Amino acid sequence: MTHVDITMIFGKDEMAKKEFAKNVQNFLADELGIDKSFVSVSIEDILKEKWQEHIENMNDKVMFIKP
């Protein structure tokens, strides 16, 4: 199983987020050579004004690419 947790600045509507999540799911399934039923995607909206604070509070997560 693979799960991707995406954090993005607030502003995208639910339809856009679902489409984005589906694209991420399809990409990862293809890239990893697994069925897409084994890939889940969640999206968390953060206000732009709170972005830096949110990133700084992600101490328990390993970021392979940092902003």
MDTraj code that builds the backbone (N, CA, C; nanometers):
import mdtraj as md
import numpy as np

residues = "MET THR HIS VAL ASP ILE THR MET ILE PHE GLY LYS ASP GLU MET ALA LYS LYS GLU PHE ALA LYS ASN VAL GLN ASN PHE LEU ALA ASP GLU LEU GLY ILE ASP LYS SER PHE VAL SER VAL SER ILE GLU ASP ILE LEU LYS GLU LYS TRP GLN GLU HIS ILE GLU ASN MET ASN ASP LYS VAL MET PHE ILE LYS PRO".split()
xyz = np.array([
    [0.0839, -0.1185, 0.0000],
    [0.0000, 0.0000, 0.0000],
    [0.0882, 0.1246, 0.0000],
    [0.0401, 0.2251, -0.0666],
    [0.1088, 0.3533, -0.0725],
    [0.0080, 0.4629, -0.0422],
    [0.0466, 0.5567, 0.0443],
    [-0.0394, 0.6720, 0.0725],
    [0.0423, 0.7990, 0.0535],
    [-0.0195, 0.8964, -0.0112],
    [0.0429, 1.0265, -0.0302],
    [-0.0439, 1.1308, 0.0394],
    [0.0171, 1.2109, 0.1230],
    [-0.0507, 1.3182, 0.1956],
    [-0.0033, 1.4497, 0.1356],
    [-0.0923, 1.5190, 0.0683],
    [-0.0573, 1.6431, -0.0004],
    [-0.1085, 1.7615, 0.0806],
    [-0.0235, 1.8588, 0.1014],
    [-0.0622, 1.9835, 0.1656],
    [-0.0527, 2.0928, 0.0609],
    [-0.1605, 2.1690, 0.0442],
    [-0.1581, 2.2764, -0.0555],
    [-0.2266, 2.4003, 0.0000],
    [-0.1934, 2.5117, -0.0597],
    [-0.2546, 2.6371, -0.0190],
    [-0.4020, 2.6339, -0.0562],
    [-0.4850, 2.6752, 0.0373],
    [-0.6295, 2.6774, 0.0214],
    [-0.6703, 2.7554, -0.1042],
    [-0.7699, 2.7042, -0.1737],
    [-0.8233, 2.7782, -0.2873],
    [-0.8759, 2.6902, -0.3994],
    [-0.8342, 2.5654, -0.4050],
    [-0.8837, 2.4750, -0.5089],
    [-1.0182, 2.4174, -0.4649],
    [-1.1128, 2.4057, -0.5582],
    [-1.2418, 2.3472, -0.5228],
    [-1.2313, 2.1949, -0.5159],
    [-1.3343, 2.1320, -0.4635],
    [-1.3336, 1.9870, -0.4413],
    [-1.3132, 1.9096, -0.5718],
    [-1.3737, 1.9548, -0.6801],
    [-1.3605, 1.8868, -0.8087],
    [-1.2149, 1.8903, -0.8555],
    [-1.1488, 2.0041, -0.8430],
    [-1.0083, 2.0168, -0.8838],
    [-0.9189, 1.9280, -0.7979],
    [-0.9466, 1.9219, -0.6673],
    [-0.8667, 1.8381, -0.5780],
    [-0.8864, 1.6896, -0.6090],
    [-1.0091, 1.6484, -0.6380],
    [-1.0341, 1.5089, -0.6734],
    [-0.9620, 1.4714, -0.8023],
    [-0.9651, 1.5601, -0.9000],
    [-0.8962, 1.5357, -1.0277],
    [-0.7452, 1.5255, -1.0052],
    [-0.6908, 1.6165, -0.9255],
    [-0.5480, 1.6157, -0.8937],
    [-0.5096, 1.4864, -0.8223],
    [-0.5903, 1.4472, -0.7221],
    [-0.5631, 1.3250, -0.6470],
    [-0.5677, 1.2024, -0.7384],
    [-0.6627, 1.1990, -0.8301],
    [-0.6735, 1.0879, -0.9241],
    [-0.5500, 1.0819, -1.0135],
    [-0.5019, 1.1976, -1.0595],
    [-0.3808, 1.2017, -1.1419],
    [-0.2589, 1.1524, -1.0643],
    [-0.2481, 1.1918, -0.9386],
    [-0.1375, 1.1457, -0.8538],
    [-0.1474, 0.9947, -0.8344],
    [-0.2671, 0.9448, -0.8074],
    [-0.2879, 0.8009, -0.7898],
    [-0.2457, 0.7240, -0.9143],
    [-0.2912, 0.7689, -1.0303],
    [-0.2563, 0.7013, -1.1556],
    [-0.1061, 0.7041, -1.1813],
    [-0.0432, 0.8191, -1.1584],
    [0.1009, 0.8316, -1.1795],
    [0.1779, 0.7353, -1.0896],
    [0.1444, 0.7361, -0.9600],
    [0.2172, 0.6504, -0.8666],
    [0.1965, 0.5024, -0.8962],
    [0.0754, 0.4647, -0.9303],
    [0.0488, 0.3250, -0.9634],
    [0.1336, 0.2831, -1.0832],
    [0.1384, 0.3677, -1.1858],
    [0.2202, 0.3373, -1.3037],
    [0.3685, 0.3343, -1.2686],
    [0.4131, 0.4333, -1.1950],
    [0.5550, 0.4451, -1.1591],
    [0.6022, 0.3280, -1.0727],
    [0.5165, 0.2850, -0.9797],
    [0.5528, 0.1778, -0.8877],
    [0.5160, 0.0389, -0.9402],
    [0.4430, 0.0348, -1.0499],
    [0.4033, -0.0926, -1.1080],
    [0.3035, -0.1684, -1.0219],
    [0.2114, -0.0950, -0.9586],
    [0.1103, -0.1577, -0.8736],
    [-0.0286, -0.1163, -0.9207],
    [-0.1288, -0.1890, -0.8747],
    [-0.2657, -0.1532, -0.9077],
    [-0.3047, -0.0257, -0.8333],
    [-0.3808, 0.0609, -0.8996],
    [-0.4142, 0.1886, -0.8365],
    [-0.5022, 0.1728, -0.7128],
    [-0.5635, 0.0559, -0.6942],
    [-0.6415, 0.0325, -0.5729],
    [-0.5527, 0.0274, -0.4482],
    [-0.4211, 0.0163, -0.4682],
    [-0.3263, 0.0149, -0.3568],
    [-0.2663, 0.1529, -0.3280],
    [-0.3179, 0.2567, -0.3956],
    [-0.2667, 0.3930, -0.3760],
    [-0.3796, 0.4818, -0.3250],
    [-0.3578, 0.5452, -0.2107],
    [-0.4547, 0.6421, -0.1582],
    [-0.3894, 0.7796, -0.1519],
    [-0.4729, 0.8827, -0.1603],
    [-0.4237, 1.0209, -0.1635],
    [-0.5140, 1.1064, -0.0742],
    [-0.4536, 1.1847, 0.0139],
    [-0.5297, 1.2822, 0.0923],
    [-0.4741, 1.4214, 0.0645],
    [-0.5604, 1.5205, 0.0785],
    [-0.5204, 1.6594, 0.0543],
    [-0.5650, 1.7438, 0.1727],
    [-0.4720, 1.8221, 0.2258],
    [-0.4992, 1.9142, 0.3358],
    [-0.4798, 2.0565, 0.2856],
    [-0.5798, 2.1402, 0.3067],
    [-0.5709, 2.2810, 0.2686],
    [-0.5141, 2.3636, 0.3831],
    [-0.4224, 2.4532, 0.3502],
    [-0.3621, 2.5443, 0.4480],
    [-0.3773, 2.6863, 0.3940],
    [-0.4141, 2.7782, 0.4805],
    [-0.4206, 2.9184, 0.4392],
    [-0.2800, 2.9682, 0.4056],
    [-0.2704, 3.0510, 0.3052],
    [-0.1400, 3.1023, 0.2601],
    [-0.0645, 3.1681, 0.3755],
    [-0.1372, 3.2401, 0.4589],
    [-0.0746, 3.3112, 0.5716],
    [-0.0165, 3.2147, 0.6753],
    [-0.0639, 3.0905, 0.6779],
    [-0.0192, 2.9914, 0.7761],
    [0.0810, 2.8916, 0.7175],
    [0.1165, 2.9083, 0.5893],
    [0.2006, 2.8098, 0.5206],
    [0.3344, 2.7872, 0.5909],
    [0.4071, 2.8942, 0.6168],
    [0.5399, 2.8809, 0.6771],
    [0.5317, 2.8144, 0.8137],
    [0.4347, 2.8557, 0.8929],
    [0.4151, 2.7953, 1.0253],
    [0.3854, 2.6455, 1.0125],
    [0.3015, 2.6105, 0.9171],
    [0.2675, 2.4695, 0.8955],
    [0.3921, 2.3881, 0.8586],
    [0.4709, 2.4389, 0.7668],
    [0.5927, 2.3690, 0.7238],
    [0.6888, 2.3525, 0.8411],
    [0.7047, 2.4561, 0.9211],
    [0.7949, 2.4494, 1.0359],
    [0.7487, 2.3476, 1.1400],
    [0.6180, 2.3206, 1.1460],
    [0.5632, 2.2266, 1.2431],
    [0.5602, 2.0830, 1.1918],
    [0.6190, 2.0569, 1.0783],
    [0.6216, 1.9226, 1.0212],
    [0.7501, 1.8498, 1.0594],
    [0.7972, 1.8723, 1.1809],
    [0.9235, 1.8159, 1.2275],
    [0.9277, 1.6641, 1.2241],
    [0.8124, 1.5981, 1.2388],
    [0.8110, 1.4539, 1.2459],
    [0.8079, 1.3875, 1.1081],
    [0.8005, 1.4675, 1.0027],
    [0.7970, 1.4123, 0.8676],
    [0.9305, 1.4343, 0.7975],
    [0.9717, 1.3357, 0.7213],
    [1.0941, 1.3483, 0.6426],
    [1.0545, 1.4078, 0.5087],
    [1.1112, 1.5240, 0.4772],
    [1.0854, 1.5883, 0.3483],
    [1.2058, 1.5646, 0.2585],
    [1.1835, 1.4955, 0.1479],
    [1.2915, 1.4705, 0.0546],
    [1.3154, 1.5910, -0.0358],
    [1.2117, 1.6706, -0.0547],
    [1.2240, 1.7960, -0.1300],
    [1.1605, 1.9030, -0.0433],
    [1.2384, 1.9996, -0.0013],
    [1.1879, 2.1061, 0.0853],
    [1.1579, 2.2307, 0.0048],
    [1.0596, 2.3100, 0.0524],
    [1.0272, 2.4347, -0.0192],
    [1.1368, 2.5374, -0.0044],
])
top = md.Topology()
chain = top.add_chain()
for i, resn in enumerate(residues, 1):
    res = top.add_residue(resn, chain, resSeq=i)
    for name in ("N", "CA", "C"):
        top.add_atom(name, md.element.get_by_symbol(name[0]), res)
traj = md.Trajectory(xyz[None], top)
